[in-house]
């Protein structure tokens, strides 16, 4: 096994010989140096796993040496050692992306701990994460078997999401596969739970119902609006709970999370239904019946979400609410920049609604563009791609600006998405909806054991284009494929992210309230 190789630079290196001997006895290979110039030469000509660097040296200082090291190698972890605890020195070192920071006089065990944190971190994290998940495995299994209520399912989904991101830190692929098996088992149970409960959730008199799309604004947003603190409601289309957790980690230091809850999307878990329902405060058939000019049927060519602003206006009128408000839909960088230019004006409003379509666009692009599918091959990579968009986005720029004001932010979404695996054969006519996770039509042929069928859409408060129209929904990781050219489309859409059906990832959605730290 190759020894870990360390470079230690200090102008008093002779005084550190006991530390060097201690590390060599532990099996590390140590090169020493007394100045910055020689350090750069050594880095150019050798491969090191860690560099210990004295901050205060004659000639090139530690900070100057660090910057030159970064010009040669950006990947070597550097531990800065200094006699000074002055804040500006610490900030300069941290800004140069050091791996750790030690204050003199350092003890040999301190140095050893720093090495282990850096070099052995992956192995140690893997071991601890694996041990912790093994201890949780039985508990998660019991939670799946005993989940009966909305709170049971939200707690379970939070725990599965937590372990998904935790096991990313581990190199033990076996544990990840076991968690995926548990997640699949949970989704199978969840789909049965929804099939048995969904219609009853639509009766507002029933206790224990989840917050559904039509009540998101009235129950989670409107109570937060006050005249002295502007509220920004940011809805990211097609964002899963795990993706929200990735985004929220980037907001630490700017905002504190006051509340993080889970609400449920209505069926179908698709933008046309769920988002119109959010802004109307009504179920789809109620919109179609009372405001037919604002509802576009599945088989019509027009855009299905062109009237959200008008739906929201009518919701305020029905609720007799007199808010100052704006609505903006952002689908590209140019639109985002225009919104950011109006931040000061938006601060004069009670509520500003911002709908960002990027994650939904990314989901569709991943299906259609092979390169993006390769980049975002699984859930972990997909989360990483969403994070990359967010930290480089105009949205993040706006949030940085807003963090300096006394504002309240609510993050949410209209529906999630799931990576589909299993094709299910279905037959329909030309009027049948094209979505892979649900179908609506009058001449549907399918195996009722493989789907959730709604023969009477009016019971689910869903519109229908024909008196005999019905809806069917794909379950867990299934997707619906027509009989014609079945093998081609089954192969093409397998492993793509889709929405519209029943799964934890599509239905259980984040709604989080944040306030600026400053």
C-alpha positions in Angstrom: 0.0 0.0 0.0 1.4 3.4 -1.0 2.4 5.6 1.9 0.8 9.0 2.4 3.3 11.6 1.4 3.4 15.0 3.3 5.3 18.2 2.7 5.9 20.4 5.8 7.2 23.9 5.3 8.3 26.0 8.3 11.2 28.3 8.7 11.8 26.7 12.1 11.6 23.2 10.7 14.5 21.9 12.8 12.5 22.5 15.9 9.7 20.3 14.6 11.8 17.1 14.3 9.9 15.4 17.2 6.7 16.0 15.2 8.3 14.6 12.0 9.6 11.5 13.8 6.1 10.9 15.4 4.4 11.0 11.9 7.1 8.8 10.4 6.5 6.2 13.1 2.8 6.3 12.2 3.7 5.3 8.6 3.7 8.7 6.8 6.4 9.8 4.4 7.5 13.4 5.3 9.4 15.9 3.1 10.5 19.1 4.9 11.2 22.6 3.6 12.1 26.0 5.2 10.9 28.6 2.7 8.2 29.4 0.2 10.4 29.3 -3.0 11.7 25.8 -2.3 8.2 24.7 -1.5 6.9 25.7 -5.0 9.8 23.8 -6.6 9.0 20.7 -4.6 5.3 20.9 -5.5 6.1 21.2 -9.1 8.3 18.1 -9.1 6.6 15.8 -6.6 3.2 14.4 -5.7 1.9 15.2 -2.2 -1.2 14.2 -0.4 -1.1 17.0 2.2 0.9 20.2 2.7 1.5 21.8 6.1 2.4 25.4 5.6 3.7 28.0 8.1 2.0 31.3 7.7 4.7 33.5 9.1 8.0 33.0 7.2 10.7 35.3 5.9 10.6 36.0 2.2 7.4 34.5 0.8 4.7 34.4 3.5 2.5 31.4 3.9 -0.4 33.2 2.2 1.8 34.1 -0.8 3.2 30.6 -1.0 -0.3 29.2 -0.8 -1.4 31.3 -3.8 1.6 30.1 -5.8 0.9 26.5 -4.9 -2.6 27.0 -6.2 -1.3 28.1 -9.5 0.6 24.8 -9.8 -1.8 22.4 -8.1 -5.4 23.1 -7.1 -6.1 19.7 -5.7 -3.6 19.3 -2.8 -5.1 19.9 0.6 -3.1 22.6 2.5 -3.1 23.0 6.3 -2.1 26.5 7.4 -0.2 26.8 10.7 0.3 30.2 12.3 1.1 31.9 15.6 -1.5 34.6 14.9 -5.2 34.4 15.5 -5.9 37.7 13.7 -9.2 37.6 11.8 -7.8 39.0 8.5 -5.1 36.3 8.3 -7.7 33.6 8.9 -10.0 35.0 6.3 -7.2 35.3 3.7 -6.2 31.7 4.3 -9.8 30.4 4.3 -10.5 32.4 1.1 -7.6 30.6 -0.5 -9.4 27.3 0.2 -7.3 25.7 2.8 -8.3 22.3 4.2 -7.6 23.1 7.8 -6.1 25.8 10.2 -3.9 25.2 13.2 -2.6 27.7 15.8 1.0 27.3 17.1 2.2 25.7 19.2 0.8 22.5 17.6 1.0 19.1 19.2 1.8 16.0 17.3 -1.7 14.5 17.9 -3.2 17.7 16.5 -1.3 17.3 13.3 -2.2 13.6 13.2 -5.9 14.4 13.5 -5.6 17.0 10.7 -4.1 14.4 8.5 -6.7 11.8 9.3 -9.6 14.3 8.7 -8.2 15.0 5.3 -6.6 11.8 4.0 -8.7 9.3 5.8 -12.0 11.2 5.7 -13.6 9.2 2.9 -12.7 5.9 4.6 -13.8 7.1 8.0 -17.0 8.6 6.7 -17.8 5.4 4.8 -17.3 3.3 7.9 -19.4 5.6 10.2 -22.2 6.1 7.6 -22.4 2.4 6.9 -22.6 1.6 10.6 -25.2 4.2 11.2 -27.4 3.1 8.3 -27.2 -0.5 9.3 -28.5 0.6 12.7 -31.3 2.5 11.0 -32.2 -0.3 8.5 -34.5 -2.2 10.7 -36.2 1.0 11.9 -36.9 2.2 8.4 -38.3 -1.2 7.6 -40.6 -1.0 10.5 -41.7 2.5 9.5 -42.6 1.3 6.0 -44.6 -1.6 7.5 -46.5 0.6 10.0 -47.0 3.8 8.0 -50.7 4.7 8.2 -51.0 8.4 8.4 -49.8 11.5 6.6 -47.3 12.3 9.4 -46.0 8.7 9.2 -45.3 9.0 5.5 -43.7 12.5 5.8 -41.4 11.3 8.5 -40.5 8.2 6.5 -39.8 10.2 3.3 -37.6 12.7 5.2 -35.6 9.8 6.6 -35.1 8.1 3.2 -34.1 11.4 1.7 -31.6 12.0 4.5 -30.0 8.7 4.0 -29.9 9.1 0.2 -27.7 12.2 0.7 -25.7 10.7 3.6 -24.8 7.6 1.6 -23.5 9.8 -1.2 -20.5 10.5 1.1 -19.8 6.8 1.4 -17.9 4.6 -1.1 -19.8 1.5 0.0 -22.1 0.9 -3.0 -23.7 -2.1 -1.2 -25.4 0.2 1.4 -26.7 2.5 -1.4 -28.3 -0.5 -3.2 -29.9 -1.7 0.1 -31.4 1.8 0.6 -32.7 1.8 -3.0 -34.5 -1.5 -2.2 -36.0 0.1 0.9 -37.1 3.2 -1.1 -38.7 1.0 -3.7 -40.5 -0.9 -1.0 -41.7 2.3 0.6 -43.0 3.6 -2.8 -44.9 0.5 -3.4 -46.6 0.9 0.0 -47.1 4.6 -0.6 -48.9 4.1 -3.9 -51.3 1.7 -2.1 -51.8 4.3 0.6 -52.7 7.0 -2.0 -55.0 4.7 -4.0 -56.9 3.9 -0.8 -57.0 7.5 0.6 -56.9 10.0 -2.3 -60.6 10.6 -2.8 -61.2 11.0 0.9 -58.5 13.8 1.0 -60.7 15.9 -1.3 -63.3 16.2 1.4 -62.2 19.1 3.5 -64.3 17.9 6.5 -62.1 14.8 6.9 -59.5 15.1 9.7 -55.9 14.3 9.0 -55.9 15.3 5.4 -52.6 16.6 4.0 -52.3 20.1 2.7 -53.0 19.7 -1.0 -52.2 22.0 -4.0 -55.4 24.1 -3.8 -54.8 25.0 -0.2 -51.1 25.7 -0.4 -51.5 29.5 -0.6 -54.3 29.9 1.9 -52.7 27.6 4.5 -49.0 28.2 4.0 -48.5 31.5 2.3 -51.3 34.0 3.1 -50.9 33.7 6.9 -47.2 34.9 6.5 -48.0 38.1 4.7 -47.7 41.2 6.7 -47.6 44.9 5.8 -44.2 45.6 7.2 -42.2 42.6 5.8 -42.4 41.8 2.1 -42.8 38.1 1.2 -41.2 36.4 -1.8 -42.9 33.2 -2.8 -40.5 31.3 -5.0 -42.0 28.3 -6.8 -39.4 26.2 -8.6 -41.3 24.0 -11.1 -40.7 20.3 -10.8 -38.4 20.4 -7.8 -38.2 17.3 -5.5 -37.7 17.4 -1.8 -34.2 16.1 -2.0 -33.3 18.8 -4.5 -34.7 21.4 -2.1 -32.4 20.0 0.7 -29.4 20.4 -1.7 -30.4 24.0 -2.5 -31.2 24.9 1.1 -27.7 23.9 2.2 -26.3 26.7 0.0 -28.4 29.3 1.8 -26.8 28.7 5.2 -25.4 32.0 6.5 -27.8 34.0 4.4 -31.1 32.7 5.8 -32.4 30.6 8.6 -35.2 28.1 8.0 -38.1 29.0 10.2 -40.3 26.1 9.1 -39.8 23.2 6.6 -42.9 21.2 5.9 -44.2 18.8 3.3 -47.4 19.2 1.4 -49.0 16.9 -1.3 -49.5 17.5 -5.0 -52.9 16.6 -6.4 -53.2 14.1 -9.2 -52.0 14.2 -11.9 -48.7 15.5 -10.6 -48.2 17.6 -13.7 -47.9 21.4 -14.1 -51.2 21.8 -15.9 -53.1 20.4 -13.0 -51.0 21.1 -9.9 -49.8 24.6 -10.6 -53.1 25.9 -11.9 -54.7 24.4 -8.8 -52.2 26.2 -6.5 -52.8 29.7 -8.0 -56.6 29.2 -8.4 -57.0 27.7 -4.9 -59.4 25.3 -6.6 -59.3 21.8 -8.0 -59.0 21.4 -11.8 -62.7 20.6 -12.5 -63.8 23.6 -10.4 -61.6 25.9 -12.5 -62.9 24.4 -15.7 -66.5 24.7 -14.6 -66.4 28.2 -13.1 -63.7 29.8 -15.3 -63.7 27.8 -18.6 -61.8 30.6 -20.4 -58.9 30.0 -18.0 -58.7 26.2 -18.4 -57.1 24.5 -21.4 -57.9 20.8 -21.8 -55.3 18.1 -22.2 -56.0 17.6 -25.9 -55.8 21.3 -26.9 -52.7 22.7 -28.4 -52.5 26.0 -26.4 -50.1 26.4 -23.4 -51.6 24.9 -20.3 -50.3 27.4 -17.7 -50.8 30.8 -19.4 -53.4 32.1 -16.9 -51.8 31.7 -13.5 -51.6 35.4 -12.8 -55.3 35.8 -13.6 -56.2 32.8 -11.5 -54.3 34.3 -8.6 -56.1 37.6 -9.0 -59.4 35.9 -8.8 -58.4 33.9 -5.7 -57.6 37.2 -4.0 -60.9 38.7 -5.0 -62.8 35.6 -3.7 -60.9 35.8 -0.5 -61.4 39.5 -0.2 -57.7 40.1 0.2 -56.2 43.4 -0.8 -52.5 42.7 -1.2 -49.9 44.6 -3.2 -48.4 41.9 -5.4 -46.5 40.9 -8.5 -46.3 37.7 -10.5 -43.3 36.8 -12.6 -42.6 33.6 -14.6 -38.9 33.1 -15.4 -37.8 30.6 -18.1 -34.4 32.0 -19.2 -31.5 34.2 -18.0 -32.8 37.3 -19.7 -36.1 37.1 -17.9 -34.3 36.5 -14.6 -32.1 39.6 -15.0 -35.2 41.7 -15.7 -36.7 40.5 -12.5 -33.5 41.3 -10.5 -33.5 44.8 -11.8 -36.9 45.3 -10.1 -35.9 44.2 -6.6 -36.2 47.6 -5.0 -39.7 48.0 -6.5 -40.7 44.5 -5.3 -39.7 45.4 -1.8 -42.7 47.8 -1.8 -45.1 44.9 -2.3 -46.7 42.6 0.3 -46.1 39.4 -1.8 -44.0 38.8 -4.9 -44.6 35.5 -6.7 -41.6 34.1 -8.7 -42.0 30.9 -10.8 -38.7 29.5 -12.0 -39.0 26.9 -14.8 -35.3 25.8 -15.0 -35.6 22.4 -13.2 -38.5 21.4 -15.3 -36.6 22.5 -18.5 -33.7 20.4 -17.2 -35.9 17.4 -16.7 -37.2 17.5 -20.3 -33.7 18.2 -21.7 -32.3 15.2 -19.9 -34.9 13.0 -21.7 -34.1 14.5 -25.1 -30.4 15.2 -25.0 -28.0 12.3 -24.5 -25.2 14.4 -23.1 -27.3 15.7 -20.3 -28.6 12.2 -19.5 -25.0 11.0 -19.2 -24.1 14.0 -17.0 -27.2 13.5 -14.7 -27.2 9.7 -14.8 -28.9 9.1 -11.4 -30.5 11.0 -8.5 -27.2 12.1 -7.0 -25.9 13.5 -10.2 -29.3 15.1 -10.9 -29.2 16.8 -7.5 -25.7 18.0 -8.3 -26.8 19.5 -11.6 -29.7 21.3 -9.9 -27.2 22.6 -7.3 -24.9 23.9 -10.0 -27.7 25.7 -11.7 -28.8 27.3 -8.4 -25.5 28.6 -7.2 -24.8 30.2 -10.6 -28.3 31.5 -11.2 -29.9 34.9 -11.1 -32.2 33.5 -8.4 -29.2 32.9 -6.1 -27.9 36.4 -6.9 -31.3 37.9 -6.0 -31.4 35.9 -2.7 -28.0 37.3 -1.8 -29.3 40.8 -2.3 -32.6 40.2 -0.5 -30.7 38.7 2.5 -29.6 42.3 3.5 -33.3 43.3 3.9 -35.9 42.2 6.4 -37.8 39.9 4.0 -39.5 36.6 4.3 -38.9 33.9 1.7 -41.1 30.8 1.0 -39.7 28.1 -1.3 -42.0 25.5 -2.8 -42.8 23.6 -6.0 -45.9 22.3 -7.9 -44.8 18.7 -8.3 -41.8 16.4 -8.2 -40.4 13.8 -10.6 -39.2 10.2 -10.5 -36.7 8.2 -12.5 -38.8 5.6 -14.3 -37.7 2.0 -15.0 -40.6 -0.2 -15.8 -42.7 0.1 -19.0 -46.4 -0.7 -18.7 -48.4 -1.3 -21.9 -51.5 0.8 -22.6 -53.7 1.4 -25.6 -55.4 4.7 -26.4 -56.7 6.7 -29.3 -55.5 10.0 -30.8 -57.3 12.1 -28.1 -55.5 10.3 -25.3 -53.0 12.5 -23.3 -49.4 12.1 -24.1 -47.9 12.1 -20.6 -46.0 9.0 -19.7 -47.1 8.9 -16.0 -50.9 9.4 -16.6 -53.4 9.0 -19.4 -56.8 10.6 -19.9 -59.1 9.4 -22.6 -62.3 7.5 -23.4 -60.8 4.4 -25.2 -58.1 3.3 -22.9 -57.2 -0.4 -22.7 -54.8 -1.5 -19.9 -54.3 -3.9 -17.1 -56.1 -2.4 -14.1 -53.8 -4.2 -11.7 -50.9 -2.2 -12.9 -52.3 1.3 -12.6 -54.5 3.5 -10.4 -57.7 4.0 -12.4 -60.3 6.7 -12.0 -63.3 5.6 -14.0 -65.3 8.6 -12.6 -62.9 11.6 -12.8 -65.6 13.8 -11.2 -65.0 12.0 -7.9 -61.4 13.3 -8.0 -62.5 16.8 -9.2 -60.8 16.3 -12.5 -62.2 17.6 -15.8 -62.9 15.3 -18.7 -63.2 16.0 -22.4 -65.8 13.3 -23.0 -68.6 11.7 -21.0 -66.8 8.4 -21.0 -63.3 9.8 -20.3 -61.2 8.2 -17.5 -57.8 8.7 -15.9 -55.1 6.2 -15.2 -51.9 6.8 -13.2 -48.6 5.0 -13.3 -47.3 3.7 -9.9 -43.9 4.0 -8.3 -41.3 3.7 -11.2 -43.6 2.5 -13.9 -44.3 4.5 -17.1 -47.0 4.1 -19.7 -46.1 3.1 -23.2 -48.4 2.6 -26.2 -48.5 -0.8 -27.9 -47.2 0.5 -31.2 -43.4 0.5 -31.3 -43.5 -0.6 -27.7 -39.9 -1.8 -27.4 -38.4 1.4 -28.9 -40.2 3.8 -26.6 -39.7 1.5 -23.6 -36.0 1.6 -24.2 -35.9 5.4 -25.0 -37.8 6.5 -21.9 -36.4 4.1 -19.4 -34.2 5.8 -16.8 -35.6 9.3 -17.6 -37.2 11.6 -15.0 -41.0 11.8 -15.5 -43.9 13.2 -13.6 -47.7 12.9 -13.5 -48.1 9.7 -11.5 -48.0 8.4 -7.9 -44.8 8.3 -6.0 -43.3 9.9 -2.9 -41.0 11.9 -5.1 -43.8 13.3 -7.3 -46.4 14.0 -4.6 -44.5 14.9 -1.3 -43.2 18.4 -1.8 -41.3 21.0 0.2 -42.7 24.2 1.5 -40.1 26.1 3.5 -40.2 29.5 5.2 -36.9 31.4 5.5 -35.9 34.7 7.1 -32.7 36.6 6.5 -30.0 36.2 9.1 -28.9 39.9 9.1 
